Amino acid sequence: MSDDEETAITSTEPVDNAWQMKIPEFKPEDNPNGLLEESSFATLFPKYREKYLQECWPLVQKTLAEHHLKAELDLIEGSMMVKTTRKTWDPYIIIKARDMIKLLARSVPYEQAIRVLQDDIGCDIIKIGTLVRKREKFVKRRQRIIGPNGATLKSIELLTGCYVLVQGTTVAALGPYKGLQQVRDIVIDTMNNVHPIYNIKALMIKRELMKDPKLANEDWSRFLPKFKNKNVNKRKQPKNKKPKKEYTPFPPAQPESKIDKQLASGEYFLKPNERLAKKNKEREEKQAKAAKKQEERRNKDFVPPEESGKRKRANEEEGSGKLDVQAFKDKIKKATKKLKKK
């Protein structure tokens, strides 16, 4: 390693774009003494993955042996374990191996899972189960990530350069670190009711803008699509709104007690038999009013409807027995004239 490269790595000055930094490769010469202690990680896997893991396990052991790691498969307990050995020289490879067995347990195929052992490749397991309460909404939003015939998922993979697998209540992503960040943003936004097409559009625009060196130091927000949530759940308003009373610092007046009411009406000073007679009289009046209303309601169907003005007038004329002779003659003349014309 040259002196210029060493100074570039050890410099602690702020960097404009950290993604463009080139991380040097870690070699056995950098750690000739190896590791002090043995480290191990284990993870459980579901029953339906047992057959596939049994088939590909010799390949897993062979791949990990290249990095001086041991791999164990326990079919009784349903677990996988990775361990370091005395020959292991890379201290971070055990974390990478742990991620690999985690991905294998989450239905990621072996061909994709081994990529996580590379330095510039990472993995992210996004938990989406607790982001949506209702089961129906959760299923619909999870389906949006996949899209029709997996088109949305394929476009996310092409734009971010990551392998994405939607499985149960988790989304497993595997690829470059920048791509993993973008995948996480898309998945969380989708579960929060933002359609993935907006994020996909934004990534496509950013990819085109990156090609133009003139726009390198400019703000790109004016080119990106802005999402407006139209489905805002408005709180249901009550039918009969009670008007708010004006605020007063004084407490409300104390309600009148039964004795206060009796004192105001003079009932308090009456004798018990007089009080009882008054109560009976009030009850009888109330009953009489109710009986009258009931009678009116029953007789309502038998009351004849009111007649219109013309009909009423004709009935009155018939009842009085008077006939306007001149008007009758004019009527007959008009009728004879009509007949002659015909």
Residue, then its C-alpha position, 0 to 999 in steps of 0.5 A: m500500500s502506497d503512502d498516498e493511499e494510507t493518508a487518504i484512508t487515515s484522514t479524518e476530514p469531512v467527505d462530500n460523498a461517502w459512497q464514492m470512497k473506495i474501501p481497501e481490501f482486508k488481506p491475511e497479511d493485515n492480521p497475521n496473528g489471527l483471532l484470540e477467541e472462538s465466536s459462534f452464531a446460531t439461528l433456527f429455521p422452519k420445517y419446510r426449509e429442512k429438505y432444501l438445506q440438507e441438499c445445499w449444506p455441503l456447498v455451504q460448508k465448502t464456501l465457509a471453509e474457504h474463509h476458515l469457518k465451520a458450519e453445523l446443521d442440526l435437524i433435530e433442533g432445527s438450527m444452523m450454526v457457524k463458528t470461527t477456527r484457529k485459522t480464521w484471520d478476518p474478524y468480520i467474516i463471522i458476522k457475514a456468515r451469520d447473515m448468510i445463515k439468516l438469509l438461508a432460513r428466510s427462504v433465500p436461495y443458496e446462490q444469492a445468500i453466498r453473495v453476502l460474504q463479499d465486502d461490498i455486499g450487505c443484507d437487510i431484513i425489514k420487519i413489516g408485520t407491525l407497520v399495519r394493524k388490519r390484516e386485509k390492509f397488510v396483505k394488500r400493501r404487501q402485494r403492492i411491493i410484489g406488483p402484478n406478476g412480480a413487475t414492481l419487485k423486478s423494477i425495484e431490484l433493477l434500480t437498486g441492484c439488490y435481490v429482494l424477497v418478500q416472505g411472510t411478515t418480513v422483506a429480505a434484501l441483499g445487495p450494495y449498501k446504498g441499494l439496501q437503504q433505498v429498498r428499506d425506504i420503498v418498503i416502509d413507504t409502501m406499508n405506510n400507504v405510499h404507492p411504490i411507483y412514486n419511489i420507483k419514478a424518483l429513482m429513475i429520475k435520479r439515475e438520469l440526473m446523475k448522468d448530467p455533470k451540470l446538475a451534480n451540485e444542484d438541488w434535485s427536489r424540483f425534478l422529483p414527483k411529489f406525493k399528495n395523500k388524498n385518502v385522509n381519514k377524516r374524523k367522523q363528526p357527530k350529527n347534533k353538535k353541542p355549541k360550546k359554552e362561553y368560558t367563565p372562571f366562576p363555577p356553575a350555580q348549585p342545582e335546587s334540591k327537592i326541598d328548595k323546589q317544594l319551598a318555592s311552590g309552597e308545597y312544603f307547608l301543606k299537610p300530608n293528606e293535602r299533598l297527596a290530594k294535589k299529587n292525585k289531581e295532577r296525575e288525573e289531569k295528566q291522564a285526561k290529557a293522554a286519553k284525549k290525545q289517544e282518542e284524537r289519534r284513533n279518530k284521525d282515520f275517520v275524519p273526512p279530508e278538506e275539500s278544494g275551493k272549486r268543489k266546495r263552491a259547487n257543493e254550496e251552490e247545489g245545497s242552496g238551490k239557486l241557479d244562474v239562468q243567464a250563465f246556463k244559457d251562455k253555456i248552451k249557446k257555446a256548446t251549440k256553436k261548437l257542434k255547428k262548426k264540426 
